[in-house]
Amino acid sequence: MAAKSELWALDVASGQRRLLANVEKLETVLPAEKAPQSQATGLGRRAASQYEWAPGGQAILFVGPKALGWLDLKTQGIRTLVAGEEAIADVKISPDGKFVSFVRGHNLFLVSIADAKERVLTSGGTEAVRKGELDWSIRRNWT
């Protein structure tokens, strides 16, 4: 039987624990991947989701390979911000907590947390011209 994941908060000063998201909530926060799961984590196990705390700590952004999910901790409401067929990378929450940026297809995107409207900030990105992402392939002559 596979272990079930839950997300807990621990108050370091008091030692009190608080459940933030139960297993059912965590299983629905991101769309299920269509590709078969890797066995890198063991047979029947699902890799743990990556997540990032929103400024102020009132929500958590869950980052999947091709999707972003938002969990409002006060209401326990879940919203899918991004879901698609292409991989996403370099996900960041804006300092004001209103937007999430990410790179997809070598271009920079922005999605509003309020209404999940996605906006393309760059276009024309390719493997050779990477917009919105670091590229360390530039060679310099250091002599």
C-alpha positions in Angstrom: 0.0 0.0 0.0 1.4 3.4 -1.0 1.9 6.1 1.6 -0.6 9.0 1.4 0.8 12.5 1.5 -0.6 15.4 3.5 0.7 18.9 4.0 1.1 20.1 7.5 2.3 23.4 9.1 4.3 23.4 12.4 4.5 26.4 14.6 8.1 26.3 15.8 7.5 28.4 18.9 4.5 26.4 20.3 5.1 23.0 18.6 1.4 23.0 17.4 0.7 21.3 14.1 -2.0 22.2 11.7 -3.3 20.3 8.7 -3.1 22.5 5.6 -4.2 20.1 2.9 -5.3 16.5 3.2 -4.6 13.7 0.7 -7.8 14.2 -1.2 -7.1 18.0 -1.7 -3.5 17.3 -2.8 -4.7 14.7 -5.3 -7.0 17.2 -7.0 -4.9 20.4 -7.0 -3.1 19.5 -10.2 -4.6 17.7 -13.3 -3.6 14.1 -13.6 -0.7 13.5 -16.0 -1.5 11.5 -19.0 2.0 10.0 -19.3 2.8 6.9 -17.2 4.5 7.7 -13.9 8.2 7.1 -13.7 9.3 4.3 -11.4 12.1 6.5 -10.0 10.1 6.9 -6.8 9.1 3.3 -6.6 6.3 1.2 -8.0 2.9 2.8 -7.5 4.2 6.0 -6.0 3.6 9.4 -7.2 6.4 12.0 -7.1 5.8 14.7 -4.5 4.4 18.0 -6.0 6.6 21.0 -6.0 5.0 24.0 -4.3 5.7 27.6 -3.5 4.2 29.7 -0.7 2.4 32.8 -1.8 3.5 36.1 -0.2 1.7 36.4 3.1 1.3 32.6 3.4 -2.4 32.5 2.7 -2.1 30.3 -0.4 0.2 27.7 -2.0 1.1 27.4 -5.7 1.5 23.8 -6.8 3.8 23.3 -9.8 3.4 20.3 -12.0 5.3 19.5 -15.2 2.6 21.1 -17.4 0.2 22.7 -15.0 -0.1 25.2 -12.1 -2.6 24.8 -9.3 -3.6 27.4 -6.6 -4.8 26.3 -3.2 -6.3 29.1 -1.0 -5.7 27.9 2.5 -8.5 30.0 4.1 -11.3 28.8 1.8 -9.6 25.5 0.8 -10.6 26.4 -2.7 -8.5 25.0 -5.6 -8.1 26.6 -9.0 -6.1 25.4 -12.0 -4.1 28.4 -13.3 -2.4 26.7 -16.2 -2.9 23.3 -17.8 -1.5 22.4 -21.2 0.5 19.9 -23.3 3.9 21.7 -23.2 6.2 21.6 -20.2 6.6 24.7 -18.0 9.6 25.9 -16.1 11.0 28.6 -13.9 7.8 29.3 -12.1 7.7 32.4 -9.9 5.0 34.2 -7.9 5.1 38.0 -8.2 6.1 39.9 -5.0 2.5 41.3 -4.7 1.0 37.8 -5.1 -1.2 38.7 -8.0 0.6 36.9 -10.9 2.7 33.9 -11.7 5.3 33.9 -14.4 6.7 30.9 -16.2 8.5 29.8 -19.3 6.9 27.6 -21.9 8.2 26.9 -25.4 11.2 29.2 -24.8 8.9 32.2 -24.2 7.9 34.0 -21.0 4.2 33.9 -19.8 2.2 35.5 -17.1 -1.0 34.3 -15.5 -3.3 36.2 -13.2 -4.1 34.5 -10.0 -7.5 36.3 -9.7 -8.9 35.0 -13.0 -6.4 32.6 -14.5 -6.0 34.6 -17.6 -2.8 33.8 -19.4 -0.7 36.4 -21.2 2.3 35.9 -23.5 5.1 38.3 -22.7 7.6 37.2 -25.4 7.1 35.4 -28.7 9.4 33.7 -31.2 11.4 31.8 -28.7 13.3 28.8 -30.0 16.0 26.4 -28.9 18.5 28.8 -30.5 16.8 32.0 -29.2 15.6 31.5 -25.7 13.4 34.3 -24.5 12.6 34.5 -20.8 15.2 31.9 -19.7 18.9 31.8 -19.0 21.2 30.4 -21.6 24.8 29.7 -20.5 25.9 28.6 -23.9 27.7 31.9 -24.7 31.4 31.2 -24.9 33.9 33.9 -24.0 37.5 34.1 -24.6 39.0 34.5 -21.2 42.7 34.7 -22.3 
